[in-house]
Structures are given as C-alpha cells and as structure tokens.
Amino acid sequence: MRLLKILPILPLSLLLFGCGGTKKVETIYPPVPAWVQNRPISSTYYVGIGSARKTGDINQIQQTAKQNALADMASDVSVNISSNSLLYAFESNLNLTQDFTSSIKSQAEQDLEGYETVGNYEDQNNYWVYFRLSKVDYQRIKEERKAKAIAKSLDLYDKGLAAEKSGDVRLAFLNLIKALEPLKPYFTDPLQVSYQGQDIYLGNEIFRQITQVLSSIRVEAKNKQISVKQGQQLPLGSTEFKVSGQNGQPINGVALTATYTERPLRNSKVQTDVNGLASFVLDAIRSNKNTETLKATVNLEVIANEATMDFIIRKLFARFRAPEASMNINIVKPVFYINSSELNLDNKLTSPILSESLKHQIIEAGYTVVDKDIDADYRINITAGTQNSGESGTYKKASLNCSISVKDKSNAEVYSRQLENITGTHFDYQMAGIEAYKEAAKKLEYTISREIIDGVTKGKSAY
C-alpha cells in the first residue's frame, strides 16, 4: 500500500506557569478536514471513510477505523446481479440471494487491494482515516483474478463431466462442487467463456450440470411395502435400497440417510456398496400405529462436506432437492392364546378368574385372544392355587401363589412373573380363596397385562 498524503496532526500544548508550578495543559487540534464533515464523491475513485472512538489502545483504535473505512469503501463498489450470473440462477431456483448478500460484501472487502491512504484526523474523542482506490486499478486486478479463477474452475468442471460420463457420479459431484469455489467472488458476474468451441456462462453451466446429475439418480426400495408383527424385526435385507444412475448403472459410495417415522435410528447413515445397495437396521417394530414409513435420501451434505470447506457453498448444495425413496411398513398386532390352571384349595375353579381378567385387558388394549394355541403368536400360561393360611379372629385366611409365563412360537420365553402370598379373607375358607383370586386379578388388570404387552412388543427391558 503506498502513502499518498498524510495530513499533519500537530497538537499544540500550552503550558501556563504560575507561582505554584504547572496549572493547566490544553491540547489544540487542527481544523476539521472537509472529508470528515462531507464524504467525498469521485468518478475515478472508490472512497472509504472510517472512524473509531478514542477509548483503549491506540493501535486498536486505528485498526477499527481502518476496518470501518474498508467496509465503507466496499459499500461504494456497486454490485449488479447479471441475469446470466450464477447468483441469479440461485435466486430463481433456490431462493438463495439473501444468503449470499453478506458473503459478497465480505468478499468485496477482501478484494480491495491497492488502496491509498489520503489522510487521517483526530480530535479529543474520535479518530478518522480516509482511503481511496482507483476504479481502473480495481477493475484490472479483479479481471486478472477472475481469469485465474475461471481457468481453475473450467479444469474442475471438465473433470466433473468426464467423471459423469464414466459413471462415477460421486466423483462428478465432488469436482462440480469444487468448480464453484474459485468462482465464489464472481457469483454476480455472467462469466461467459469458450468451452469446446461453444460460448457458455460457466457458473450457470455448473449449476445446470449439478441439477442434471441429481435428476439422473434413482433411489429404489427393495420392498415398497412390507408387513411385520409388532415386536418383531423385519427380515434380513428387507430394508435394502438401491441407488443407480443412467441406464440403471449402480452407483457406489453414495451416502444415504434414513428417516423412520416411529423413532430416530441408531445408525441412520449408510454408504452404497459396489452394487449400489445399502441396508438399514431397524430394531423390533414397536409402534402402535398400523403403518410406519422408512425413507432413504441421498445425503448431499456428506458430498458437499467432502468437496469443500466453504460454508456458503455447502449450504448452497444442501438446498438442492435430493433423490429419495420410501417403503411402507404395515404393522400387524400379535395374537395371544391363554392357558390357565386355577385351583382354589385344590379344587378347580369352574370360571377361571385370572385368565378371564387378563383376556379382558388384552382385548381392551386392541389385541386379539384366540381359542386355539396353533393360531396364536404368543402363548400365556397361568398356574395358580390357594391354600389355607389360618384365621384372624372370626375371619378365615387363604393365600394365593401364581406363576405367569409368555412364550413365542419358538418356545422362547419373553415374559415371566411370580405372584406370592396374595391374601384373601372371609368367613369361609373357600370364599377367602376367591377373595385372594380377586386381589390377584387386580394386579393382572393394572400391572401385569401392560407388562406382558410391553414385553412382547418392546422386549424384556421394557418391564
């Protein structure tokens, strides 16, 4: 940076002496320059005036004034968005103009190379600095930089087209995104260049090519619809998705992100293999709804993050519509069968109290109880009996012990529970036993029925 002119600042200190020594120190500042009071307007220069309050370190004060002057000069550089520019394409297709406004201003400040210091001034409270930059010099430097940026971008664009032609969609994306980076300071310019004998608007052409590659990608679910029993896992491989390009060619190394309407998945990001396939693991289906949906989407964020560190370009690429596919999971509720042996003082109950209570609660919860073991998904076994446990005054007492077990079709136990010493009292031992059964039925109604359903649909850890 060359120094054009420095306005002298020569504060005058008058020392007034009296019989008692120094009485007062007074600083007199030069007259205020015209450029402080009225911002200059020039047809040949961009102008920047910056000021800062005189508080703290003088170096920091001057640095703040400098930054403010450069920001002021950047605002003097007019930005016209060409209808053939990349930013215009963003605005029309992705509604992104506002996202780039602050970025363009920041870039303009960085590009203010070759400015001159015209002057500076300070008074008691403030410090000012005056910069200017030749419009001719600015345009020359900009065009030199733009030419280098276009050359670099064209090389990456060419590599992107070659990768797409060979079927390497991932590499095509990486190069096309990287091709945007050098052009970022010139997103508002048309960027007309000659490529393979044709005139193209480079930024727009990169945008169009990215859109074209995305539209050529197909994501397909192996099963668009599948049924599964609540509490069971989906069959291995049933949640498989295939990603292919033009002519059905499988695409390797593409990141897919899954979303499942019931809950977030523990491992929701998977890359396709050499066959373009990716599978997601769902734990047991626990939803109480009739249908849930698993959706797989091409993760554009992963591709953008690999291609560039630039936040703005990452944000831009994430706004493109990503290819996706869904599969519907129809949830079938499990069917129960109840087998019970209920004895009261060694006598079989004519009407089993516990099994009827449990059956009622399971049906109330929306599940089916069948009469044949072979038709059920789960078999509930109840074994209960009472015994004389003495007297209390004129009352007879009976205690009930009960075991409850739930097994699936493979005879694997999914739930078990013991009830011990459930007491009933009455004037008669038989009726005391019935009262004990009634107390046990309350536990089945309020607690155990829910635990059985949770154990079947959510696993043993649920109770």
Secondary structure by P-SEA (a helix, b strand, c coil): cccccccbbbbbbbbbbccccccbbbbbbccccccccbbbbbcccbbbbbbbcccccaaaaaaaaaaaaaaaaaaacccccccccaaaaaaacccccccaaaaaaaaaaaaccccccccccccccbbbbbbbbcaaaaaaaaaaaaaaaaaaaaaaaaaaaaaaaacaaaaaaaaaaaaaccccccccccccccccccccaaaaaaaaaaaaaaaabbbbbcccbbbbcccccccccccbbbbbccccccccbbbbbbbbccccccccbbbbccccbbbbbbccccccccbbbbbbcccaaaaaaaccccaaaaaaaaaccccbbbbbbbbbbbbbbbbbbbbcccccccccaaaaaaaaaaaaabbbbbcccccccbbbbbbbccccccccccbbbbbbbbbbbbbcccccccbbbbbcccccccccaaaaaaaaaaaaaaaaaccaaaaaaaaaccccccc
